Amino acid sequence: MNFNTPRTILITGASKGIGRATADYLANQGHKIIGVARRPPKAPFPGQFVSIDLANLEQTKSVLAELTASYSITGLVNNVGLSQAQPLEEINLQDLSNVLDLNLRPAVQLTQALLPSMKQSGWGRIVNISSLAALGFPNRTSYSAAKAGVISLTRTWALELAKTGITVNAIAPGTIETEMFHEKVSPGIKEEHLYSSMIPMGRFGQLDEIAAAIAFFCSDGAAFITGQTLFVDGGASIGRSLI
């Protein structure tokens, strides 16, 4: 079976981090990539890039109308997200609303826009990016709730679309070395050791390791897998190593 039949795949949050790594990975497999994000990438993008603020519902609607009129898009990676660290008693309700909205609403909006093309093709791949934080993480009420919601969306959509040739799965990364991680974690051996000590493998994940998992769910070979969440986290979701 050919795992790499060329498809047109749209990736949100594609200008950096997991989104950009996935764009590069899938492009190298021969897929046509459409990337969307608020800020343009720093390096040349491996496909078409569209600057769009996905927090803006109407702007998102307008751009999607243009893209769906021009392309038959049968792959979607819902990667855009927002995290806000706040302890429970200090949660700002507007921040809560913003985090929940950006992690969930664009995923629904883009999926709705691309479903007609997928159904017409009788083939589709939707990969939603959740997080290890969906299992609970201190000071991340908003983000943990949103990413748990992503898993629920995944399971629900998989059931609704099971007979259409469209699969829906989620990737839940653990601690990955991204720009965002290094922005939030103070540099230094002590701080980074604190995080790596929670991972049985004893190291952080790399962007291409997440991209490879996403690419598998986008492949023809993953046709009999739907509604699943794959934790790509060095074993962190199963607990700390005893050795």
Secondary structure, 3 states (H helix, E strand, C coil): CCCCCCCEEEEECCCCHHHHHHHHHHHHCCCEEEEEECCCCCCCCCCEEEECCCCCHHHHHHHHHHHHHHCCCCEEEECCCCCCCECHHHCCHHHHHHHHHHHHHHHHHHHHHHHHHHHHHCCEEEEEECCHHHHCCCCEHHHHHHHHHHHHHHHHHHHHHCCCCEEEEEEEECCECCHHHHHHCCCCHHHHHHHHCCCCCCCCECHHHHHHHHHHHCCHHHCCCCCCEEEECCCHHHCCCCC
